[in-house]
Amino acid sequence: MVCTDGMPAAAQRVILRQLADAGALLRYHGDFDWAGVRIGNYVMRECGAQPWRFDAANYVAAVAQAPLQDLHWRVPKAEHYGMKL
């Protein structure tokens, strides 16, 4: 398990790429906020990770339990599913 606590830094990117190059199956799970989607897009695109409990059904389930918030930022597209949050 590689935990990045945000966007992967240089050392974490090296580890993830080395794991991918060695044939490891990488999975990504992160927050369903916009930063989490951006980080997920990066890790899946650059390191070949697959989403783990990070799809539309998981998002809908998480939203059903989350308090409402007023969102003021540009919405990123979740590239791995073509969905827009």
C-alpha positions as CSV (number, residue, x, y, z in Angstrom):
1,M,0.0,0.0,0.0
2,V,1.3,3.4,-1.0
3,C,-0.4,6.3,0.8
4,T,0.3,9.7,-0.7
5,D,-1.8,12.1,1.5
6,G,-2.5,14.2,-1.6
7,M,-0.9,14.4,-5.0
8,P,2.0,12.0,-5.2
9,A,5.4,13.6,-4.6
10,A,8.5,12.7,-6.5
11,A,9.5,9.7,-4.3
12,Q,5.9,8.3,-4.4
13,R,5.8,8.7,-8.2
14,V,9.0,6.8,-8.5
15,I,7.7,4.0,-6.3
16,L,4.4,3.8,-8.2
17,R,6.2,3.7,-11.5
18,Q,8.6,1.0,-10.3
19,L,5.8,-1.1,-9.0
20,A,3.9,-0.7,-12.3
21,D,7.0,-1.5,-14.3
22,A,7.5,-4.7,-12.2
23,G,4.0,-5.8,-13.1
24,A,2.2,-4.9,-9.9
25,L,-1.5,-4.4,-10.1
26,L,-2.1,-0.9,-8.8
27,R,-5.5,0.2,-7.5
28,Y,-6.5,3.8,-6.6
29,H,-9.0,4.9,-4.0
30,G,-9.3,8.5,-2.9
31,D,-11.7,11.1,-1.7
32,F,-14.7,11.8,-3.9
33,D,-13.9,15.6,-3.8
34,W,-12.5,17.3,-6.8
35,A,-8.9,17.0,-5.6
36,G,-9.4,13.3,-5.1
37,V,-10.7,13.0,-8.7
38,R,-7.7,14.9,-10.0
39,I,-5.3,12.8,-8.1
40,G,-7.1,9.7,-9.2
41,N,-6.9,10.8,-12.8
42,Y,-3.2,11.3,-12.5
43,V,-2.4,8.0,-10.8
44,M,-4.6,6.0,-13.2
45,R,-3.3,7.8,-16.3
46,E,0.4,8.0,-15.3
47,C,0.8,4.7,-13.3
48,G,-1.8,2.5,-14.9
49,A,-3.7,2.1,-11.7
50,Q,-7.3,0.8,-11.8
51,P,-10.1,2.4,-9.6
52,W,-10.9,0.5,-6.4
53,R,-14.3,1.4,-4.9
54,F,-14.0,4.7,-6.9
55,D,-16.8,4.5,-9.5
56,A,-20.2,6.1,-10.0
57,A,-22.0,3.6,-7.7
58,N,-19.5,4.2,-4.9
59,Y,-19.8,8.0,-5.4
60,V,-23.6,7.9,-5.2
61,A,-23.4,5.8,-2.0
62,A,-21.0,8.3,-0.5
63,V,-23.1,11.3,-1.5
64,A,-26.1,9.8,0.1
65,Q,-24.2,9.8,3.4
66,A,-22.5,13.2,3.1
67,P,-23.7,16.6,4.3
68,L,-24.6,19.1,1.7
69,Q,-22.0,21.7,0.7
70,D,-22.0,24.7,-1.5
71,L,-19.5,24.0,-4.3
72,H,-17.8,27.0,-6.0
73,W,-15.0,25.5,-8.1
74,R,-14.7,24.1,-11.6
75,V,-15.8,20.5,-11.7
76,P,-13.1,18.1,-13.0
77,K,-14.1,15.3,-15.3
78,A,-13.4,11.7,-13.9
79,E,-11.4,10.5,-16.9
80,H,-11.6,6.9,-16.0
81,Y,-15.4,6.7,-16.3
82,G,-16.2,9.6,-18.5
83,M,-18.4,10.9,-15.8
84,K,-18.6,14.5,-14.5
85,L,-19.0,14.9,-10.8
